[in-house]
Amino acid sequence: MKTKDFKTNGTCSRSIHVEIDDNGIIQNLSFDGGCPGNTQGVARLAVGRDAKEVADLLRNTMCGARGTSCPDQLSKAIDEMLV
């Protein structure tokens, strides 16, 4: 099991906690801060899914003019974990 606490950049959330099992499946995911409905929704949709697939789906999702978003930051966290 790989675990990461990822400090976000450019979002309302401050960090993301991700756990990925040895088969590449997201087992646990939570955001610290951010819009509760959105971050909880993203987490519920991601848990139990292939981490690479989730990262590919969420990469480059933008929130206004910020140049990133909580889902985009999650893709970055997953990418770091899968290298």
Backbone bond lengths (Angstrom), bond angles and torsions (degrees), N, CA, C in turn:
res aa  C-N    CA-C-N  psi(-1)  N-CA   C-N-CA  omega(-1)  CA-C   N-CA-C  phi
1 M - - - 1.460 - - 1.528 108.13 -
2 K 1.330 115.63 131.08 1.462 121.96 174.81 1.518 108.08 -104.42
3 T 1.322 116.09 136.09 1.455 122.02 179.09 1.515 108.78 -127.14
4 K 1.333 116.06 139.76 1.462 119.70 179.51 1.519 109.49 -143.83
5 D 1.329 114.94 137.31 1.450 122.55 167.79 1.520 105.17 -108.04
6 F 1.323 116.16 108.24 1.459 123.35 -173.15 1.523 109.50 -102.58
7 K 1.327 117.06 122.35 1.461 121.80 176.78 1.519 108.01 -79.84
8 T 1.329 116.12 119.52 1.459 120.59 -177.71 1.525 111.10 -78.19
9 N 1.331 115.26 162.65 1.452 121.72 -179.58 1.524 108.38 -136.99
10 G 1.342 117.36 124.51 1.450 121.47 175.70 1.511 115.47 82.75
11 T 1.334 117.32 16.65 1.464 120.50 179.68 1.524 110.61 -129.17
12 C 1.319 115.35 167.17 1.465 120.65 175.97 1.526 111.34 -69.67
13 S 1.338 116.75 -32.57 1.465 118.84 175.77 1.528 108.77 -71.37
14 R 1.325 115.59 148.65 1.461 121.15 -177.99 1.517 112.58 -95.67
15 S 1.326 115.88 -32.06 1.463 119.76 -179.80 1.523 109.79 -158.85
16 I 1.339 114.21 165.14 1.462 122.10 178.73 1.523 107.36 -130.66
17 H 1.325 116.65 132.45 1.465 122.34 175.91 1.528 107.07 -106.39
18 V 1.334 116.72 122.10 1.467 121.96 -177.01 1.523 109.73 -128.64
19 E 1.326 116.15 137.51 1.465 122.42 172.38 1.519 108.00 -125.18
20 I 1.339 115.98 125.50 1.459 122.44 179.39 1.522 108.14 -122.59
21 D 1.332 116.67 129.50 1.468 119.27 -178.31 1.530 110.92 -78.83
22 D 1.321 115.46 178.08 1.465 121.39 -175.69 1.530 113.18 -67.09
23 N 1.336 117.16 -13.86 1.467 121.77 177.34 1.528 111.87 -95.39
24 G 1.345 117.30 4.28 1.452 121.31 178.87 1.514 114.86 82.15
25 I 1.332 117.04 18.06 1.460 122.21 -178.98 1.530 109.57 -99.93
26 I 1.325 116.43 132.86 1.468 120.58 177.75 1.523 108.64 -70.86
27 Q 1.328 116.23 122.33 1.456 121.89 -178.86 1.520 113.11 -101.32
28 N 1.328 116.62 -28.48 1.471 120.92 -178.31 1.517 107.62 -152.10
29 L 1.324 115.86 141.97 1.455 120.92 -179.33 1.514 109.08 -154.43
30 S 1.328 116.40 129.30 1.463 120.00 175.17 1.521 109.40 -149.17
31 F 1.316 114.98 151.11 1.461 123.17 178.63 1.514 108.36 -110.10
32 D 1.319 116.90 142.98 1.457 122.87 173.83 1.525 106.56 -101.33
33 G 1.319 116.90 107.04 1.453 121.95 -176.68 1.514 110.81 88.18
34 G 1.314 115.74 -169.58 1.459 121.03 -178.00 1.515 111.33 87.89
35 C 1.300 116.52 -177.04 1.467 122.87 179.23 1.529 108.12 -77.34
36 P 1.339 118.05 111.89 1.466 120.58 -172.30 1.526 114.58 -53.70
37 G 1.316 118.16 -45.03 1.464 119.67 -178.79 1.510 112.01 -62.90
38 N 1.318 116.54 -43.31 1.465 120.27 -179.19 1.519 111.78 -68.29
39 T 1.333 117.15 -47.93 1.464 118.92 -176.40 1.529 111.56 -68.68
40 Q 1.334 117.35 -37.43 1.462 119.51 176.58 1.523 110.64 -66.22
41 G 1.327 116.65 -38.30 1.463 120.44 178.40 1.511 111.61 -64.14
42 V 1.337 116.97 -45.70 1.467 120.64 178.33 1.525 109.39 -60.09
43 A 1.332 116.86 -44.79 1.467 120.73 -179.03 1.524 111.03 -61.44
44 R 1.320 118.01 -44.92 1.469 120.76 -179.08 1.526 111.72 -64.32
45 L 1.321 116.27 -36.87 1.457 119.46 179.21 1.527 112.42 -72.57
46 A 1.335 117.65 -28.67 1.459 121.31 -175.47 1.520 113.87 -85.20
47 V 1.328 117.93 -35.13 1.471 120.70 -176.68 1.528 109.73 -62.66
48 G 1.329 114.88 131.02 1.457 121.64 -179.62 1.521 113.41 92.25
49 R 1.331 117.40 -2.79 1.460 121.47 -179.11 1.525 110.69 -106.75
50 D 1.321 114.82 160.89 1.456 121.90 177.28 1.531 109.42 -63.44
51 A 1.334 116.93 126.71 1.460 122.06 -174.91 1.524 112.02 -61.78
52 K 1.319 117.92 -41.79 1.468 120.49 -179.76 1.523 110.20 -63.66
53 E 1.317 116.93 -41.64 1.466 121.23 178.72 1.537 110.30 -62.00
54 V 1.326 116.64 -43.53 1.469 121.04 179.05 1.530 109.82 -62.19
55 A 1.323 117.01 -46.80 1.467 120.71 -180.00 1.527 110.79 -60.22
56 D 1.327 116.94 -43.43 1.466 120.62 179.72 1.524 111.72 -63.17
57 L 1.328 117.38 -37.76 1.463 121.30 179.99 1.532 112.36 -70.04
58 L 1.328 116.99 -35.68 1.464 120.94 -172.16 1.521 114.50 -94.19
59 R 1.326 116.96 -18.75 1.463 121.30 -177.50 1.525 110.56 -55.29
60 N 1.340 116.19 135.54 1.470 124.91 177.50 1.526 114.35 69.17
61 T 1.331 117.65 18.40 1.457 120.55 170.21 1.521 106.77 -74.18
62 M 1.322 117.28 126.26 1.471 121.03 -174.86 1.527 111.66 -108.92
63 C 1.321 115.26 148.86 1.462 123.52 176.68 1.535 106.64 -117.38
64 G 1.305 116.79 97.46 1.460 120.53 -178.41 1.524 111.00 61.01
65 A 1.335 115.14 -140.57 1.468 120.95 -176.99 1.526 112.50 -93.61
66 R 1.304 118.09 14.34 1.467 122.14 -176.93 1.518 113.32 -69.09
67 G 1.321 117.17 -24.94 1.459 120.30 -176.94 1.512 113.16 82.75
68 T 1.318 117.23 6.13 1.457 122.62 178.07 1.528 107.68 -162.92
69 S 1.318 116.76 -173.82 1.466 123.43 177.11 1.516 107.56 -163.69
70 C 1.322 116.80 172.09 1.468 119.49 176.00 1.534 110.88 -60.94
71 P 1.348 119.58 -44.49 1.460 118.54 176.61 1.534 112.80 -62.08
72 D 1.327 117.58 -39.57 1.461 120.88 177.59 1.529 110.71 -63.34
73 Q 1.320 116.88 -41.45 1.458 120.50 177.70 1.527 110.71 -64.56
74 L 1.329 117.56 -36.02 1.466 120.63 175.60 1.526 110.03 -61.98
75 S 1.333 117.91 -40.79 1.467 119.64 178.37 1.524 110.49 -61.14
76 K 1.321 117.43 -37.64 1.468 121.57 178.99 1.539 110.43 -66.34
77 A 1.335 116.41 -41.86 1.461 120.98 178.35 1.536 110.33 -61.13
78 I 1.331 116.08 -45.98 1.471 120.86 179.96 1.518 110.11 -63.74
79 D 1.338 117.09 -44.75 1.468 120.29 178.69 1.524 111.17 -55.26
80 E 1.337 116.61 -43.74 1.472 120.37 179.38 1.529 111.24 -63.01
81 M 1.320 116.26 -35.37 1.458 119.69 -177.30 1.529 112.00 -74.84
82 L 1.319 117.18 -28.49 1.466 120.62 -173.37 1.518 114.50 -91.90
83 V 1.340 117.86 -0.65 1.476 119.43 178.47 1.505 111.28 -78.70
